[in-house]
Each structure stands twice: as structure tokens, then as C-alpha cells.
Amino acid sequence: MTIEINGQGLVHSQNLPIAEPLHAAITPPVLPEQEAGGNIDSSGRIKVSLSALGKELSLTSQQASKNERDKDIDDSSLPDGIKDILKRIRDLKEQIQQKLMELQRVQASDKGSEAEKAQELERVQSELTSLNGALSSAYAMLNKIMDDIELDGDARMDVANLLMK
């Protein structure tokens, strides 16, 4: 059985293993109004869509979490341009960690053929390479801005401390 959840411009699809084969007697019929309403499609997949309020609440929750994570950067006396780059670096580091976990899951997975697994590994590694390139660019931009505005030693120490968190 496949369940899809749509929200925030993302679609999450999860295949759930079924211990026993489904028989027509226990599979609920798909009614035309259900197909039109988006609840169950013709293949029997259940679709869940978030309302506008649900999407907004989810975004608000994510933004609040991100604001809390970056509170130390916002509270610093560094220039706004440097603060923005520090936040971007944190975002990229977080995305890289997520991709590394995804890479480990793909490597440990025994689903699909070897060719499918190799293709998935290549996709994740490519995304990881792109993220690492973006992180390198962000670091280079940070260094250039610090040099251009002639940031003093104490402020550079603040930047280094914020980068380590």
C-alpha cells in the first residue's frame, strides 16, 4: 500500500509492506467522489492533502524552530550580511547531515535491484556534492566579506564561535 502526503510543495510517498496479500473482499471500493476529491485514487492509494491553515501552521512551526536555532546569530553584534551567511552555512550543514543519513539508509537498504540501488546512491552522492560545493562557496563568501569590511579580531572570533555551534 502506498500513502502520499502533499504539503508545502513537497510530496512524501511511503510504501508500506503488507504481510498478507490484499483480497478484493477487504479492499474498500473506490467511489467516484473519492477519486474526484483526491482521497483514494484508482490504484487504491490514499492521498492526504494539508489545508492552507495546516500548511501555514507547519511553516510557522518550522520557522519558529529555525529562529530558535539561529537566535545566537541574531543576538550577535555582527553585520547583517555576515549573519545571513552564517545562517546559510548552518542550513547547508543541516542539509548535508540529512543527505549523509539518506546515503547511509540507501547503502543499508536491501530493496530493489543492484542497478536501482546504484542509481539511488549516485543521485544522493550528486546532491551531497552540490551541497558541499554550496557550503564551500558560502565559506568563501564569508571570508571575502570579512576581509572587505575589515572585520576586527574580536568579531572574527565571534564568527568562529558561531560557526562551531
VENGI-V944446 format. One record per pair of residues at least 6 apart in sequence whose C-alpha atoms are under 6 Angstrom apart, sorted by the first residue. I is the first residue (numbers start at 1). GAP is how many residues later the second one is. D is the distance in Angstrom with one decimal. If there is no record, write none. Layout:
# VENGI-V944446
I & GAP & D
I & GAP & D
This chain:
# VENGI-V944446
1 & 14 & 5.9
1 & 15 & 5.4
2 & 12 & 5.6
2 & 13 & 4.5
2 & 43 & 5.4
3 & 10 & 5.7
3 & 11 & 5.4
3 & 42 & 5.9
3 & 43 & 5.2
4 & 8 & 5.5
4 & 9 & 4.3
4 & 43 & 5.0
5 & 6 & 5.7
5 & 7 & 5.2
5 & 43 & 4.8
5 & 44 & 6.0
6 & 43 & 5.0
7 & 43 & 5.6
34 & 6 & 5.8
35 & 6 & 5.1
39 & 7 & 5.7
39 & 8 & 5.0
40 & 6 & 4.6
40 & 7 & 5.9
